[in-house]
Amino acid sequence: MTMQPKYRELLLDDDIRRWFENLKAKSVLTATVALRNLGHYCELTKTT
């Protein structure tokens, strides 16, 4: 069994994916944390 990233669907958006890839070029950890923070914010505000 493999774990699925909770906020993977956010990366389907072209702008978010580009933002994530630009962050990831410098730091994978920073990019991952930023994506999780964005996903958590979207959950709290009930936005996509």
C-alpha distance matrix in Angstrom:
0.0 3.8 6.8 9.5 13.1 15.2 18.2 17.1 19.5 22.4 22.1 23.2 26.6 28.7 30.5 27.6 25.7 29.0 29.4 25.9 26.5 29.9 28.7 25.9 28.6 30.1 27.2 23.4 23.3 26.2 24.7 21.4 23.4 25.8 23.3 21.8 25.4 26.3 23.4 24.5 28.1 27.4 25.8 28.8 31.3 29.5 29.9 27.8
3.8 0.0 3.8 6.5 9.7 12.4 15.1 13.8 16.6 19.2 18.7 20.1 23.5 25.4 27.1 24.0 22.2 25.4 25.7 22.2 22.8 26.2 24.9 22.1 24.9 26.4 23.5 19.7 19.7 22.5 21.0 17.7 19.9 22.3 19.7 18.5 22.2 23.0 20.4 21.7 25.2 24.6 23.4 26.5 28.9 27.3 27.4 25.2
6.8 3.8 0.0 3.8 6.5 8.9 11.9 11.3 14.3 16.5 16.5 18.3 21.4 23.5 24.8 21.6 20.1 23.4 23.4 19.9 20.9 24.2 22.6 20.2 23.3 24.5 21.5 17.8 17.3 19.8 18.4 14.9 16.7 19.1 16.5 15.0 18.6 19.6 16.9 18.0 21.6 21.2 19.9 22.8 25.3 24.0 24.2 22.2
9.5 6.5 3.8 0.0 3.8 6.2 8.7 7.7 10.5 13.0 13.1 14.6 17.7 20.1 21.5 18.3 17.0 20.5 20.6 17.3 18.6 22.0 20.7 18.6 21.9 23.4 20.7 17.0 16.8 18.8 16.7 13.4 15.5 17.2 14.2 13.0 16.7 17.0 14.2 15.8 19.2 18.3 17.3 20.6 22.7 21.1 21.0 18.7
13.1 9.7 6.5 3.8 0.0 3.8 5.6 5.3 8.7 10.3 10.6 12.9 15.5 17.8 18.7 15.3 14.3 17.7 17.4 14.1 15.9 19.0 17.5 15.7 19.2 20.5 17.8 14.2 13.9 15.4 13.3 10.0 11.9 13.4 10.4 9.3 13.0 13.3 10.8 12.6 15.9 15.3 14.7 17.9 19.9 18.8 18.4 16.2
15.2 12.4 8.9 6.2 3.8 0.0 3.8 5.8 7.9 9.3 11.0 13.0 15.1 18.0 18.5 15.1 15.1 18.6 17.8 15.1 17.5 20.3 18.7 17.6 21.3 22.4 19.7 16.5 15.6 16.5 14.4 11.2 12.1 13.1 10.0 8.1 11.4 11.5 8.3 9.8 13.1 12.3 11.2 14.4 16.6 15.3 15.3 13.6
18.2 15.1 11.9 8.7 5.6 3.8 0.0 3.8 5.5 5.7 7.7 10.0 11.6 14.5 14.8 11.4 11.7 15.2 14.4 12.0 14.7 17.4 16.0 15.5 19.1 20.3 18.1 15.2 14.8 14.9 12.3 9.8 10.8 10.9 7.3 6.6 9.6 8.7 5.8 8.5 11.1 10.0 10.1 13.4 14.9 13.8 13.0 10.8
17.1 13.8 11.3 7.7 5.3 5.8 3.8 0.0 3.8 5.4 5.6 7.6 10.2 12.7 13.9 10.8 10.0 13.7 13.9 11.3 13.2 16.4 15.7 14.6 17.9 19.8 17.8 14.7 15.2 15.7 12.6 10.4 12.6 12.6 8.9 9.4 12.6 11.4 9.1 12.2 14.5 13.0 13.5 17.0 18.0 16.6 15.3 12.4
19.5 16.6 14.3 10.5 8.7 7.9 5.5 3.8 0.0 3.8 5.3 5.5 7.9 11.2 12.7 10.2 10.0 13.8 14.3 12.6 14.7 17.7 17.5 17.0 20.1 22.1 20.6 17.8 18.4 18.4 15.1 13.4 15.3 14.5 10.7 11.4 13.9 11.8 9.4 12.7 14.3 11.9 12.7 16.3 16.7 14.7 13.0 9.8
22.4 19.2 16.5 13.0 10.3 9.3 5.7 5.4 3.8 0.0 3.8 5.4 6.0 9.1 9.7 6.8 7.6 11.2 11.1 9.9 12.5 15.1 14.8 15.0 18.1 19.9 18.6 16.3 16.8 16.1 12.8 11.8 13.3 11.7 8.1 9.7 11.5 8.8 7.3 11.1 11.9 9.8 11.6 14.8 14.8 13.6 11.3 8.0
22.1 18.7 16.5 13.1 10.6 11.0 7.7 5.6 5.3 3.8 0.0 3.8 5.3 7.2 8.5 5.9 4.8 8.6 9.4 7.9 9.6 12.7 13.0 12.7 15.4 17.7 16.8 14.5 15.8 15.4 11.7 11.2 13.6 12.2 8.8 11.2 13.4 11.1 10.3 14.1 15.1 13.3 15.2 18.4 18.4 17.3 14.9 11.4
23.2 20.1 18.3 14.6 12.9 13.0 10.0 7.6 5.5 5.4 3.8 0.0 3.8 6.2 8.8 7.7 6.8 10.2 11.9 11.1 12.3 15.3 16.2 16.0 18.3 21.0 20.4 18.1 19.6 19.1 15.4 15.0 17.4 15.8 12.3 14.5 16.5 13.8 12.7 16.5 17.2 14.7 16.6 19.9 19.5 17.8 15.1 11.3
26.6 23.5 21.4 17.7 15.5 15.1 11.6 10.2 7.9 6.0 5.3 3.8 0.0 3.8 5.6 5.4 6.1 8.6 10.0 10.5 12.1 14.3 15.5 16.1 18.2 20.6 20.4 18.7 20.2 19.0 15.4 15.7 17.5 15.2 12.2 14.9 16.0 12.8 12.6 16.3 16.1 13.7 16.2 19.1 18.1 16.8 13.6 10.0
28.7 25.4 23.5 20.1 17.8 18.0 14.5 12.7 11.2 9.1 7.2 6.2 3.8 0.0 3.8 5.6 5.1 6.1 8.6 9.8 10.4 12.2 14.3 15.0 16.4 19.1 19.6 18.4 20.4 19.1 15.4 16.5 18.6 16.1 13.7 16.9 17.9 14.9 15.3 19.0 18.7 16.7 19.6 22.2 21.1 20.2 16.8 13.4
30.5 27.1 24.8 21.5 18.7 18.5 14.8 13.9 12.7 9.7 8.5 8.8 5.6 3.8 0.0 3.8 5.5 5.2 6.2 8.6 9.9 10.7 12.4 14.1 15.5 17.7 18.3 17.7 19.3 17.4 14.0 15.6 17.2 14.1 12.4 15.8 16.1 13.0 14.3 17.7 16.8 15.3 18.6 20.8 19.5 19.2 15.7 12.8
27.6 24.0 21.6 18.3 15.3 15.1 11.4 10.8 10.2 6.8 5.9 7.7 5.4 5.6 3.8 0.0 3.8 5.4 5.0 6.0 8.5 9.9 10.6 12.0 14.2 16.1 16.0 14.9 16.2 14.4 10.9 12.1 13.6 10.7 8.6 12.0 12.6 9.7 10.9 14.4 13.9 12.8 15.8 18.1 17.4 17.2 14.1 11.2
25.7 22.2 20.1 17.0 14.3 15.1 11.7 10.0 10.0 7.6 4.8 6.8 6.1 5.1 5.5 3.8 0.0 3.8 5.4 5.0 6.0 8.5 9.9 10.2 12.2 14.7 14.7 13.3 15.3 14.2 10.4 11.6 14.0 11.9 9.6 13.0 14.5 12.2 12.9 16.5 16.8 15.6 18.2 20.9 20.5 20.1 17.2 13.9
29.0 25.4 23.4 20.5 17.7 18.6 15.2 13.7 13.8 11.2 8.6 10.2 8.6 6.1 5.2 5.4 3.8 0.0 3.8 5.4 5.1 6.1 8.6 9.7 10.6 13.2 14.2 13.7 16.1 14.5 11.1 13.3 15.5 13.0 11.7 15.5 16.4 14.1 15.6 19.0 18.8 18.1 21.0 23.3 22.7 22.6 19.5 16.5
29.4 25.7 23.4 20.6 17.4 17.8 14.4 13.9 14.3 11.1 9.4 11.9 10.0 8.6 6.2 5.0 5.4 3.8 0.0 3.8 5.6 5.2 6.3 8.6 10.1 11.7 12.4 12.3 14.0 11.8 8.7 11.3 12.8 9.9 9.4 13.2 13.5 11.5 13.7 16.7 16.2 16.1 19.2 21.0 20.5 21.1 18.1 15.7
25.9 22.2 19.9 17.3 14.1 15.1 12.0 11.3 12.6 9.9 7.9 11.1 10.5 9.8 8.6 6.0 5.0 5.4 3.8 0.0 3.8 5.5 5.2 6.0 8.6 10.3 10.1 9.1 10.9 9.4 5.7 7.9 10.1 8.1 7.1 10.8 12.0 10.7 12.3 15.3 15.7 15.8 18.3 20.4 20.6 20.9 18.5 15.9
26.5 22.8 20.9 18.6 15.9 17.5 14.7 13.2 14.7 12.5 9.6 12.3 12.1 10.4 9.9 8.5 6.0 5.1 5.6 3.8 0.0 3.8 5.4 4.9 6.2 9.0 9.7 8.9 11.8 10.9 7.7 10.0 12.9 11.4 10.6 14.1 15.6 14.5 15.9 19.0 19.5 19.4 21.9 24.2 24.4 24.5 21.9 19.1
29.9 26.2 24.2 22.0 19.0 20.3 17.4 16.4 17.7 15.1 12.7 15.3 14.3 12.2 10.7 9.9 8.5 6.1 5.2 5.5 3.8 0.0 3.8 5.5 5.3 7.3 9.1 9.9 12.5 10.7 8.3 11.6 13.6 11.7 12.0 15.6 16.3 15.3 17.5 20.2 20.3 20.6 23.4 25.2 25.2 25.8 23.1 20.7
28.7 24.9 22.6 20.7 17.5 18.7 16.0 15.7 17.5 14.8 13.0 16.2 15.5 14.3 12.4 10.6 9.9 8.6 6.3 5.2 5.4 3.8 0.0 3.8 5.4 5.7 6.2 7.3 9.1 6.9 5.1 8.8 10.3 8.6 9.8 13.0 13.6 13.3 15.7 17.9 18.2 19.2 21.7 23.2 23.6 24.6 22.3 20.2
25.9 22.1 20.2 18.6 15.7 17.6 15.5 14.6 17.0 15.0 12.7 16.0 16.1 15.0 14.1 12.0 10.2 9.7 8.6 6.0 4.9 5.5 3.8 0.0 3.8 5.3 4.9 4.5 7.6 7.1 5.0 7.8 10.4 10.0 10.4 13.3 14.7 14.8 16.4 18.8 19.8 20.6 22.7 24.6 25.4 26.0 23.9 21.5
28.6 24.9 23.3 21.9 19.2 21.3 19.1 17.9 20.1 18.1 15.4 18.3 18.2 16.4 15.5 14.2 12.2 10.6 10.1 8.6 6.2 5.3 5.4 3.8 0.0 3.8 5.9 7.1 10.4 9.9 8.6 11.5 13.9 13.3 14.0 17.0 18.3 18.2 20.0 22.5 23.2 23.9 26.3 28.1 28.6 29.3 27.0 24.5
30.1 26.4 24.5 23.4 20.5 22.4 20.3 19.8 22.1 19.9 17.7 21.0 20.6 19.1 17.7 16.1 14.7 13.2 11.7 10.3 9.0 7.3 5.7 5.3 3.8 0.0 3.8 6.9 9.2 8.2 8.4 11.5 13.1 12.7 14.4 17.0 17.7 18.3 20.5 22.4 23.0 24.3 26.6 28.0 28.7 29.8 27.8 25.8
27.2 23.5 21.5 20.7 17.8 19.7 18.1 17.8 20.6 18.6 16.8 20.4 20.4 19.6 18.3 16.0 14.7 14.2 12.4 10.1 9.7 9.1 6.2 4.9 5.9 3.8 0.0 3.8 5.4 5.3 6.2 8.6 10.1 10.7 12.4 14.4 15.4 16.6 18.4 20.0 21.2 22.7 24.5 25.9 27.1 28.2 26.5 24.6
23.4 19.7 17.8 17.0 14.2 16.5 15.2 14.7 17.8 16.3 14.5 18.1 18.7 18.4 17.7 14.9 13.3 13.7 12.3 9.1 8.9 9.9 7.3 4.5 7.1 6.9 3.8 0.0 3.8 5.5 5.2 6.1 8.6 9.9 10.6 12.3 14.2 15.4 16.5 18.3 20.0 21.1 22.6 24.4 25.8 26.5 25.0 22.9
23.3 19.7 17.3 16.8 13.9 15.6 14.8 15.2 18.4 16.8 15.8 19.6 20.2 20.4 19.3 16.2 15.3 16.1 14.0 10.9 11.8 12.5 9.1 7.6 10.4 9.2 5.4 3.8 0.0 3.8 5.5 5.2 6.2 8.5 9.9 10.6 12.2 14.2 15.4 16.4 18.3 20.0 21.1 22.5 24.4 25.3 24.3 22.7
26.2 22.5 19.8 18.8 15.4 16.5 14.9 15.7 18.4 16.1 15.4 19.1 19.0 19.1 17.4 14.4 14.2 14.5 11.8 9.4 10.9 10.7 6.9 7.1 9.9 8.2 5.3 5.5 3.8 0.0 3.8 5.5 5.2 6.0 8.6 9.9 10.5 12.2 14.2 15.2 16.4 18.3 19.9 21.0 22.4 23.8 22.5 21.1
24.7 21.0 18.4 16.7 13.3 14.4 12.3 12.6 15.1 12.8 11.7 15.4 15.4 15.4 14.0 10.9 10.4 11.1 8.7 5.7 7.7 8.3 5.1 5.0 8.6 8.4 6.2 5.2 5.5 3.8 0.0 3.8 5.5 5.1 6.2 8.6 9.9 10.5 12.2 14.2 15.3 16.5 18.4 20.0 21.1 22.0 20.3 18.4
21.4 17.7 14.9 13.4 10.0 11.2 9.8 10.4 13.4 11.8 11.2 15.0 15.7 16.5 15.6 12.1 11.6 13.3 11.3 7.9 10.0 11.6 8.8 7.8 11.5 11.5 8.6 6.1 5.2 5.5 3.8 0.0 3.8 5.5 5.2 6.2 8.6 9.9 10.6 12.3 14.2 15.4 16.6 18.4 20.1 20.6 19.5 17.7
23.4 19.9 16.7 15.5 11.9 12.1 10.8 12.6 15.3 13.3 13.6 17.4 17.5 18.6 17.2 13.6 14.0 15.5 12.8 10.1 12.9 13.6 10.3 10.4 13.9 13.1 10.1 8.6 6.2 5.2 5.5 3.8 0.0 3.8 5.4 5.1 6.1 8.6 9.8 10.4 12.2 14.2 15.2 16.4 18.3 19.5 18.7 17.6
25.8 22.3 19.1 17.2 13.4 13.1 10.9 12.6 14.5 11.7 12.2 15.8 15.2 16.1 14.1 10.7 11.9 13.0 9.9 8.1 11.4 11.7 8.6 10.0 13.3 12.7 10.7 9.9 8.5 6.0 5.1 5.5 3.8 0.0 3.8 5.4 5.0 6.2 8.6 9.8 10.5 12.3 14.2 15.3 16.5 17.8 16.5 15.4
23.3 19.7 16.5 14.2 10.4 10.0 7.3 8.9 10.7 8.1 8.8 12.3 12.2 13.7 12.4 8.6 9.6 11.7 9.4 7.1 10.6 12.0 9.8 10.4 14.0 14.4 12.4 10.6 9.9 8.6 6.2 5.2 5.4 3.8 0.0 3.8 5.4 5.1 6.1 8.6 9.8 10.5 12.3 14.3 15.4 15.9 14.5 12.8
21.8 18.5 15.0 13.0 9.3 8.1 6.6 9.4 11.4 9.7 11.2 14.5 14.9 16.9 15.8 12.0 13.0 15.5 13.2 10.8 14.1 15.6 13.0 13.3 17.0 17.0 14.4 12.3 10.6 9.9 8.6 6.2 5.1 5.4 3.8 0.0 3.8 5.4 5.0 6.1 8.5 9.8 10.5 12.3 14.2 14.8 14.3 13.2
25.4 22.2 18.6 16.7 13.0 11.4 9.6 12.6 13.9 11.5 13.4 16.5 16.0 17.9 16.1 12.6 14.5 16.4 13.5 12.0 15.6 16.3 13.6 14.7 18.3 17.7 15.4 14.2 12.2 10.5 9.9 8.6 6.1 5.0 5.4 3.8 0.0 3.8 5.4 5.1 6.1 8.6 9.8 10.5 12.3 13.8 13.3 13.0
26.3 23.0 19.6 17.0 13.3 11.5 8.7 11.4 11.8 8.8 11.1 13.8 12.8 14.9 13.0 9.7 12.2 14.1 11.5 10.7 14.5 15.3 13.3 14.8 18.2 18.3 16.6 15.4 14.2 12.2 10.5 9.9 8.6 6.2 5.1 5.4 3.8 0.0 3.8 5.5 5.1 6.2 8.7 9.9 10.6 11.7 10.4 9.7
23.4 20.4 16.9 14.2 10.8 8.3 5.8 9.1 9.4 7.3 10.3 12.7 12.6 15.3 14.3 10.9 12.9 15.6 13.7 12.3 15.9 17.5 15.7 16.4 20.0 20.5 18.4 16.5 15.4 14.2 12.2 10.6 9.8 8.6 6.1 5.0 5.4 3.8 0.0 3.8 5.4 5.1 6.3 8.7 10.0 10.1 9.3 8.4
24.5 21.7 18.0 15.8 12.6 9.8 8.5 12.2 12.7 11.1 14.1 16.5 16.3 19.0 17.7 14.4 16.5 19.0 16.7 15.3 19.0 20.2 17.9 18.8 22.5 22.4 20.0 18.3 16.4 15.2 14.2 12.3 10.4 9.8 8.6 6.1 5.1 5.5 3.8 0.0 3.8 5.4 5.1 6.3 8.7 9.6 10.1 10.5
28.1 25.2 21.6 19.2 15.9 13.1 11.1 14.5 14.3 11.9 15.1 17.2 16.1 18.7 16.8 13.9 16.8 18.8 16.2 15.7 19.5 20.3 18.2 19.8 23.2 23.0 21.2 20.0 18.3 16.4 15.3 14.2 12.2 10.5 9.8 8.5 6.1 5.1 5.4 3.8 0.0 3.8 5.4 5.1 6.2 8.2 8.2 9.5
27.4 24.6 21.2 18.3 15.3 12.3 10.0 13.0 11.9 9.8 13.3 14.7 13.7 16.7 15.3 12.8 15.6 18.1 16.1 15.8 19.4 20.6 19.2 20.6 23.9 24.3 22.7 21.1 20.0 18.3 16.5 15.4 14.2 12.3 10.5 9.8 8.6 6.2 5.1 5.4 3.8 0.0 3.8 5.5 5.2 5.5 4.8 5.8
25.8 23.4 19.9 17.3 14.7 11.2 10.1 13.5 12.7 11.6 15.2 16.6 16.2 19.6 18.6 15.8 18.2 21.0 19.2 18.3 21.9 23.4 21.7 22.7 26.3 26.6 24.5 22.6 21.1 19.9 18.4 16.6 15.2 14.2 12.3 10.5 9.8 8.7 6.3 5.1 5.4 3.8 0.0 3.8 5.6 4.9 6.6 8.0
28.8 26.5 22.8 20.6 17.9 14.4 13.4 17.0 16.3 14.8 18.4 19.9 19.1 22.2 20.8 18.1 20.9 23.3 21.0 20.4 24.2 25.2 23.2 24.6 28.1 28.0 25.9 24.4 22.5 21.0 20.0 18.4 16.4 15.3 14.3 12.3 10.5 9.9 8.7 6.3 5.1 5.5 3.8 0.0 3.8 5.5 7.9 10.5
31.3 28.9 25.3 22.7 19.9 16.6 14.9 18.0 16.7 14.8 18.4 19.5 18.1 21.1 19.5 17.4 20.5 22.7 20.5 20.6 24.4 25.2 23.6 25.4 28.6 28.7 27.1 25.8 24.4 22.4 21.1 20.1 18.3 16.5 15.4 14.2 12.3 10.6 10.0 8.7 6.2 5.2 5.6 3.8 0.0 3.8 5.5 8.8
29.5 27.3 24.0 21.1 18.8 15.3 13.8 16.6 14.7 13.6 17.3 17.8 16.8 20.2 19.2 17.2 20.1 22.6 21.1 20.9 24.5 25.8 24.6 26.0 29.3 29.8 28.2 26.5 25.3 23.8 22.0 20.6 19.5 17.8 15.9 14.8 13.8 11.7 10.1 9.6 8.2 5.5 4.9 5.5 3.8 0.0 3.8 7.0
29.9 27.4 24.2 21.0 18.4 15.3 13.0 15.3 13.0 11.3 14.9 15.1 13.6 16.8 15.7 14.1 17.2 19.5 18.1 18.5 21.9 23.1 22.3 23.9 27.0 27.8 26.5 25.0 24.3 22.5 20.3 19.5 18.7 16.5 14.5 14.3 13.3 10.4 9.3 10.1 8.2 4.8 6.6 7.9 5.5 3.8 0.0 3.8
27.8 25.2 22.2 18.7 16.2 13.6 10.8 12.4 9.8 8.0 11.4 11.3 10.0 13.4 12.8 11.2 13.9 16.5 15.7 15.9 19.1 20.7 20.2 21.5 24.5 25.8 24.6 22.9 22.7 21.1 18.4 17.7 17.6 15.4 12.8 13.2 13.0 9.7 8.4 10.5 9.5 5.8 8.0 10.5 8.8 7.0 3.8 0.0
